[in-house]
Amino acid sequence: MKTLKEIREEKGFSIKDLAIRANVSPASISKIESGLQVDNEIKQKLAKVLKLPLSEIEFFEVYRY
């Protein structure tokens, strides 16, 4: 399974390009790629733009204690 960043780069999207197409902020994508934020609504929007099921995208989530 590939990470969001790997898929985004393979498809030739910058963070800004993907954000515009998915109607989310570039900061949200950066946070997801860094493991700081995973919001289901945003994940669904990104998967739709990338034309992949959620199950094929590795989203990292860092748990902070």
DSSP file (Angstrom, degrees, kcal/mol; ACC not computed):
  #  RESIDUE AA STRUCTURE BP1 BP2  ACC     N-H-->O    O-->H-N    N-H-->O    O-->H-N    TCO  KAPPA ALPHA  PHI   PSI    X-CA   Y-CA   Z-CA
    1    1 A M              0   0    0      0, 0.0     2,-0.3     0, 0.0    56,-0.1   0.000 360.0 360.0 360.0 139.7    0.0    0.0    0.0
    2    2 A K  E     -a   57   0A   0     54,-0.7    56,-3.0     1,-0.1     2,-0.1  -0.662 360.0-114.4-100.3 154.1    1.3    3.5   -0.9
    3    3 A T  E  >  -a   58   0A   0     -2,-0.3     4,-2.4    54,-0.2     5,-0.2  -0.368  30.1-108.1 -79.0 163.0    1.2    6.6    1.2
    4    4 A L  H  > S+     0   0    0     54,-1.3     4,-3.0     1,-0.2     5,-0.2   0.915 121.0  52.0 -55.3 -44.8   -0.9    9.6    0.3
    5    5 A K  H  > S+     0   0    0      1,-0.2     4,-2.6     2,-0.2     5,-0.2   0.915 108.8  49.4 -61.5 -44.2    2.3   11.5   -0.6
    6    6 A E  H  > S+     0   0    0      2,-0.2     4,-2.4     1,-0.2    -1,-0.2   0.930 114.8  44.2 -60.8 -45.8    3.6    8.7   -2.9
    7    7 A I  H  X S+     0   0    0     -4,-2.4     4,-2.1     2,-0.2    -2,-0.2   0.928 112.9  51.5 -65.4 -45.3    0.3    8.5   -4.7
    8    8 A R  H  <>S+     0   0    0     -4,-3.0     5,-2.5    -5,-0.2     4,-0.2   0.929 113.2  44.7 -57.6 -46.9    0.0   12.3   -5.0
    9    9 A E  H ><5S+     0   0    0     -4,-2.6     3,-1.2     1,-0.2    -1,-0.2   0.889 110.3  54.2 -67.3 -39.8    3.5   12.6   -6.4
   10   10 A E  H 3<5S+     0   0    0     -4,-2.4    -1,-0.2     1,-0.3    -2,-0.2   0.861 109.2  49.2 -60.8 -35.5    3.0    9.7   -8.9
   11   11 A K  T 3<5S-     0   0    0     -4,-2.1    -1,-0.3    -5,-0.2    -2,-0.2   0.454 118.4-114.9 -85.7  -0.5   -0.1   11.4  -10.2
   12   12 A G  T < 5 +     0   0    0     -3,-1.2     2,-0.4     1,-0.2    -3,-0.2   0.711  65.3 143.6  79.3  21.7    1.8   14.7  -10.6
   13   13 A F      < -     0   0    0     -5,-2.5    -1,-0.2    -6,-0.2     2,-0.2  -0.778  39.7-148.5 -95.8 135.6   -0.1   16.7   -8.0
   14   14 A S     >  -     0   0    0     -2,-0.4     4,-2.4     1,-0.1     5,-0.2  -0.480  37.5-103.0 -81.5 170.0    1.5   19.3   -5.8
   15   15 A I  H  > S+     0   0    0      1,-0.2     4,-2.4     2,-0.2     5,-0.2   0.924 125.2  50.0 -59.4 -43.0   -0.1   19.7   -2.4
   16   16 A K  H  > S+     0   0    0      2,-0.2     4,-2.3     1,-0.2    -1,-0.2   0.917 109.5  50.1 -63.7 -44.1   -1.7   22.9   -3.7
   17   17 A D  H  > S+     0   0    0      1,-0.2     4,-2.3     2,-0.2    -1,-0.2   0.937 113.3  45.4 -59.2 -48.1   -3.1   21.2   -6.8
   18   18 A L  H  X S+     0   0    0     -4,-2.4     4,-2.3     1,-0.2    -1,-0.2   0.895 111.2  53.5 -64.5 -39.9   -4.6   18.4   -4.8
   19   19 A A  H  X>S+     0   0    0     -4,-2.4     5,-2.2    -5,-0.2     4,-1.0   0.919 109.7  47.6 -61.0 -44.3   -6.0   20.7   -2.3
   20   20 A I  H ><5S+     0   0    0     -4,-2.3     3,-0.5     1,-0.2    -2,-0.2   0.937 113.8  46.8 -62.9 -47.0   -7.8   22.8   -4.9
   21   21 A R  H 3<5S+     0   0    0     -4,-2.3    -1,-0.2     1,-0.2    -2,-0.2   0.847 118.5  41.2 -65.0 -34.3   -9.2   19.7   -6.7
   22   22 A A  H 3<5S-     0   0    0     -4,-2.3    -1,-0.2    -5,-0.2    -2,-0.2   0.509 107.3-124.6 -92.1  -5.6  -10.4   18.2   -3.4
   23   23 A N  T <<5S+     0   0    0     -4,-1.0     2,-0.3    -3,-0.5    -3,-0.2   0.926  71.1 118.0  59.4  46.8  -11.7   21.5   -2.0
   24   24 A V  S   <S-     0   0    0     -5,-2.2    -1,-0.2    -6,-0.2    -2,-0.1  -0.873  71.1 -90.5-131.6 167.2   -9.6   21.2    1.2
   25   25 A S     >  -     0   0    0     -2,-0.3     4,-1.4     1,-0.1     3,-0.5  -0.526  25.1-128.1 -79.8 147.3   -6.8   23.4    2.5
   26   26 A P  H  > S+     0   0    0      0, 0.0     4,-2.4     0, 0.0     5,-0.2   0.856 111.4  60.9 -58.0 -33.9   -3.1   22.7    1.6
   27   27 A A  H  > S+     0   0    0      1,-0.2     4,-2.5     2,-0.2     5,-0.2   0.871  99.7  54.8 -62.0 -36.1   -2.4   22.7    5.3
   28   28 A S  H  > S+     0   0    0     -3,-0.5     4,-2.4     2,-0.2    -1,-0.2   0.915 108.9  47.1 -63.4 -42.4   -4.8   19.8    5.8
   29   29 A I  H  X S+     0   0    0     -4,-1.4     4,-2.8     2,-0.2     5,-0.2   0.924 111.7  50.7 -65.8 -43.3   -2.9   17.7    3.3
   30   30 A S  H  X S+     0   0    0     -4,-2.4     4,-1.5     1,-0.2    -2,-0.2   0.913 110.8  49.5 -59.0 -42.7    0.4   18.6    4.8
   31   31 A K  H  X>S+     0   0    0     -4,-2.5     5,-3.0     2,-0.2     6,-0.9   0.910 111.3  48.8 -64.1 -41.9   -0.9   17.6    8.2
   32   32 A I  H ><5S+     0   0    0     -4,-2.4     3,-1.2     1,-0.2    28,-0.5   0.939 111.1  49.7 -62.8 -46.0   -2.2   14.3    6.9
   33   33 A E  H 3<5S+     0   0    0     -4,-2.8    -1,-0.2     1,-0.3    -2,-0.2   0.769 112.2  49.1 -65.8 -24.6    1.1   13.6    5.2
   34   34 A S  H 3<5S-     0   0    0     -4,-1.5    -1,-0.3    -5,-0.2    -2,-0.2   0.503 116.7-113.8 -90.1  -5.4    3.0   14.4    8.4
   35   35 A G  T <<5S+     0   0    0     -3,-1.2    27,-2.2    -4,-0.6    -3,-0.2   0.671  86.7 112.7  84.0  16.6    0.7   12.2   10.5
   36   36 A L  S   <S+     0   0    0     -5,-3.0     2,-0.3     1,-0.2    -4,-0.2   0.658  76.1  25.9 -97.4 -16.6   -0.8   15.0   12.4
   37   37 A Q        +     0   0    0     -6,-0.9     2,-0.3    23,-0.2    -1,-0.2  -0.984  48.8 175.0-150.2 133.1   -4.4   14.9   11.2
   38   38 A V        +     0   0    0     -2,-0.3     2,-0.5    -3,-0.1     3,-0.1  -0.831  11.8 176.5-138.9 101.7   -6.7   12.3    9.7
   39   39 A D     >  -     0   0    0     -2,-0.3     4,-2.7     1,-0.1     5,-0.2  -0.913  27.0-142.1-106.6 127.2  -10.2   13.5    9.1
   40   40 A N  H  > S+     0   0    0     -2,-0.5     4,-2.3     1,-0.2     5,-0.2   0.864 100.4  52.4 -58.9 -39.5  -12.6   11.1    7.4
   41   41 A E  H  > S+     0   0    0      2,-0.2     4,-1.9     1,-0.2    -1,-0.2   0.920 112.3  45.3 -63.7 -42.9  -14.3   13.7    5.3
   42   42 A I  H  > S+     0   0    0      2,-0.2     4,-2.5     1,-0.2    -2,-0.2   0.912 110.5  54.0 -67.1 -41.9  -11.0   15.0    4.0
   43   43 A K  H  X S+     0   0    0     -4,-2.7     4,-2.5     1,-0.2    -2,-0.2   0.912 108.7  49.7 -57.9 -42.4   -9.8   11.4    3.3
   44   44 A Q  H  X S+     0   0    0     -4,-2.3     4,-2.0     1,-0.2    -1,-0.2   0.897 110.3  49.8 -64.7 -41.0  -12.9   10.7    1.3
   45   45 A K  H  X S+     0   0    0     -4,-1.9     4,-2.0     2,-0.2    -1,-0.2   0.913 112.6  47.4 -63.5 -42.5  -12.4   13.9   -0.8
   46   46 A L  H  X S+     0   0    0     -4,-2.5     4,-2.5     1,-0.2    -2,-0.2   0.916 110.5  51.2 -66.1 -43.1   -8.8   13.0   -1.5
   47   47 A A  H  X>S+     0   0    0     -4,-2.5     5,-2.2    -5,-0.2     4,-0.8   0.888 108.8  52.4 -61.2 -39.4   -9.6    9.5   -2.5
   48   48 A K  H ><5S+     0   0    0     -4,-2.0     3,-0.6     2,-0.2    -1,-0.2   0.933 111.7  44.9 -63.0 -46.4  -12.3   10.7   -4.9
   49   49 A V  H 3<5S+     0   0    0     -4,-2.0    -2,-0.2     1,-0.2    -1,-0.2   0.889 115.5  47.5 -64.5 -39.2   -9.9   13.1   -6.6
   50   50 A L  H 3<5S-     0   0    0     -4,-2.5    -1,-0.2    -5,-0.2    -2,-0.2   0.557 107.9-129.7 -79.5  -7.6   -7.1   10.4   -6.7
   51   51 A K  T <<5 +     0   0    0     -4,-0.8    -3,-0.2    -3,-0.6    -4,-0.1   0.905  67.0 119.0  58.7  46.2   -9.7    7.9   -8.1
   52   52 A L      < -     0   0    0     -5,-2.2    -1,-0.2    -6,-0.1    -2,-0.1  -0.980  68.8-108.4-136.4 148.5   -8.8    5.3   -5.5
   53   53 A P    >   -     0   0    0      0, 0.0     3,-2.2     0, 0.0     4,-0.2  -0.476  34.7-114.9 -70.8 151.0  -10.7    3.5   -2.7
   54   54 A L  G >  S+     0   0    0      1,-0.3     3,-1.9     2,-0.2     5,-0.1   0.841 113.8  67.0 -53.2 -34.5   -9.7    4.6    0.8
   55   55 A S  G 3  S+     0   0    0      1,-0.3    -1,-0.3     3,-0.1     0, 0.0   0.653  96.5  55.1 -65.4 -14.2   -8.4    1.1    1.4
   56   56 A E  G <  S+     0   0    0     -3,-2.2   -54,-0.7   -55,-0.1     2,-0.5   0.379  94.7  78.6 -99.8   3.9   -5.6    1.7   -1.1
   57   57 A I  E <  S-a    2   0A   0     -3,-1.9     2,-0.8    -4,-0.2   -54,-0.2  -0.956  73.1-140.1-116.7 126.6   -4.3    4.8    0.5
   58   58 A E  E     -a    3   0A   0    -56,-3.0   -54,-1.3    -2,-0.5     2,-0.5  -0.752  21.4-173.9 -85.7 112.2   -2.0    4.7    3.6
   59   59 A F        -     0   0    0     -2,-0.8     2,-0.3   -56,-0.2   -26,-0.1  -0.931  13.4-145.7-106.3 126.0   -3.0    7.5    5.9
   60   60 A F        -     0   0    0     -2,-0.5     2,-0.4   -28,-0.5   -23,-0.2  -0.709  13.6-171.2 -92.5 141.8   -0.7    7.9    8.9
   61   61 A E        -     0   0    0     -2,-0.3     2,-0.6   -25,-0.1   -25,-0.2  -0.981   9.2-154.0-134.3 123.1   -2.1    8.9   12.2
   62   62 A V        -     0   0    0    -27,-2.2     2,-0.6    -2,-0.4   -28,-0.0  -0.831  10.1-146.6 -97.5 126.0    0.2    9.8   15.1
   63   63 A Y        -     0   0    0     -2,-0.6     2,-0.5     2,-0.0   -27,-0.0  -0.817  12.2-157.9 -94.0 125.1   -1.3    9.4   18.5
   64   64 A R              0   0    0     -2,-0.6    -2,-0.0     1,-0.1     0, 0.0  -0.869 360.0 360.0-105.5 133.8    0.0   11.9   21.0
   65   65 A Y              0   0    0     -2,-0.5    -1,-0.1     0, 0.0    -2,-0.0   0.402 360.0 360.0-106.6 360.0   -0.2   11.1   24.7
